[in-house]
Amino acid sequence: MEQPLVTVVTPSYNQAPFLRATIESVLSQDYPRIEYIIMDGGSEDASAQIASEYSSRLSWFSGKDRGQSHALNKGYRMAKGDILAWINSDDILLDGAVRRAVEGFRDHPLAGAVYGEGFLMDRDGNFTSRFPYVRPFDLWSLVHLSDYVLQQSMYFRADVYREIGEIREDLHYTMDWDLLIRIGKRYPLQHLPHYMGCLREHDEAKTFRGGGVRIREIGRMLREHTGMWMPPGLVHYGMDMYRRIWCDRIAKSTPAGLSGLGEFLQLAVTYAAGIVARRITSLAWNSLQGWYEDGWVSTRILYMLPACDSDLIIEGELPPNPWLAGQNIEILCNGVSLGSHRLPKGAFRLQVPARGLAAHQPANLELRASHYYIPTHFGHLTDRRRLAYKIKRITWSAYEGLDLLIHPLGLPSTNRYGTYSNPARG
């Protein structure tokens, strides 16, 4: 369809201070076919009065529910749209977001979901920074390490949602992450280079109030998807939670006359926790996944691709190093060997038959190299990595037109897509 119907659902409960800005960000979109549903949990503030001002342009349902996930599922059961999204009642869509999402699906019809860039804003609606975690689709990282998708910029196909099942109502903090993992295991997610959503940060926001309950839910959800007792994502997010706890305790216990010391200690804790978190993230990618920031890979690399009955494509480069001459890589997909493949010098492209191995489940890939060299043995003072060859991309032949990943640490810089000049509403 040239103009598919897009259904946007807003779950809300006692969010009157922010609700008007959210509603106007949806209703002011420049895309003509939007169904807007607000699922209210029985608010006792002015939410109903605010929504009533827009009654001709949205559907409002109010009544007790079992939380945000339950509210979203109820909304999607009513939805008529071909494309689905949700925006929380304290967040906003940016101008042109829905149109960009529709264009994304038009340009990438195999994608199960699309997502873009976005901003953080404060309680008063002032933009504070670009959302710093967005990156191109990498299923291994999504499953094991982090939710790098800004939910306020996420749109998914209604048929995919019905295929994989509803949002899990036993999850209250990670239901969007779990949904993305379940979609990503069957369909590629497409990153769009556009600013599309904005997350409001304030003390009453659910993420900030989650504490240990949120971290335990992250652990439970990731264990189910990875089979690991201590998935790296649990440590990554746990460190951030403890940083907040420590800073809060410092603020509360510092005497009024020593406020400067308290601020210094909070900065020190934040700095130290940041170093640890970055180190954990680096170890997860480098030691577990084996794919380094500069494109080099180690003797063993782990990777994941969505389910697909297709040939495997591996593109990369074998540098002219005598220690790497005769390089062979053994490729395994879901535990089945796809043979040993000798790499030619220079740029290479392998197309490896893999049909039937991942038609109904994601492909867990392992690549084992026969040769490596260690830079410190050749004059480099600090680089002790075991380097085997470089990889540019791993994908399915059916997905070659999609930007499935150029490289796992190819994070977009702050200014990669320019700046967004429109002020936040409300």
C-alpha positions, 0 to 999 in steps of 0.5 A: 500500500502506498499509504498504509494505516499506522496505529499509534497507542499511548498507555497512560496513567495520571500523566496530565502534566505531559499528556497534551504534548504527547497528543499534539506530537502525534496529531501534528504528524504530516502523514495523513493515515494515523489511528491514535488510541489512548489506553488510560489506566483509570487516571484520577487527574485531568487526563480525561479532560485533556483528551476530551479536547481532541475527542474527534481525532483520537480514541480514548479508553479508560479503566483499570488495567494490569500495567503498561504491557496489558494496556498496550495489548488491549490497544493493539487488539483494537488496532486496524493499522498495518504498522504499529507503534507506541508513544508513552504519555510523557514522551513525544514523536518528532516532526515527520516521524510517522512518514519516515517510518512508512518510507522505511518500510517501503524502502525495506519491505523485508524488515520486521521493524524500523527505528531511528535516532532521537533525543533526550529531554528534561521534565520541562521539554527542553532537549538535553542531548542526542539519545547516545545508544542507537546503532545499526542492527546487530542481533547478537548485541541486542540479545546479549548486551543492550537495548540500543533501540530508542522505543520512541522511534520504533515501528513494527509491522502488524502481521509480524506482531501477530506472528510472534505474539503479544507484548509479554504482560509479565514484563514491566520494564523490558517488554519493548526490549523483549519484543525487539529480540523476538522480532529480530530473531525472525526479521531484520530490524532497519535503522533509519538515519532520521530523528524520530522520537524523544524520551523525557527524563524525570524522577517519576519516570518508570525507568528511573524508579525501577531500581533492583526490581528492574535489574532483576527483570533484565536478568530474567529476560536476558537469561531466557533469550541467551541461556547464560546465567550472567549475560553481559547486559545484566552487568552493564545495566546493573552498574548504572543502577548501582551508580544511581544508588551510590550517588543518591546516598552521597547526596542524602548523607552529605552535610549542608556545609560540605555540598561541594565535597558531595558533588565531587564524590558523585562525579567521581562515582559517575566517572568510575562507574562509566569506566567500568561499564565501558570496559564491560561493554568492550569485553562483551564485544571483544572477548565474547563476540570477537569483533573489534572496533577497527574491523579486525576479528580474533580467532573466534567470532560469535554472531547472530542473524535472523531466521532465513533460508538463504546463503550466508554472505561474509565480506572482509579483507585479509591483510598482506601479513605473512603470519596470516598467509594460508588463512582458513576459517571454519564456519558453524551455523547452529552447531553444524559445520559449513566447512573450512574456507581459505581466504584469498589475500586482499578483499574477499566475499564468501557465499556459503550454502546454508539453506535449511539450517536457519529457516525457522530459528535464528542463526547462531554463527561461529567462525574459527580462524587457523592463523593469527598474529599479535601486534606486540610481537611486531613492535606495537607496544600495547596491542596484545590482541590475536588478530586473524582477518578483517570483516566488513559484513555478515548477512544473508544473500536475501538481505544484501540490500539491507544495512544489516551491519557494517561493523559491530562498534560502528556507532553513529557520532553525535553529529552524524545526522546533523542537528534537529532545530525544532524545539520540543513541545510542552 
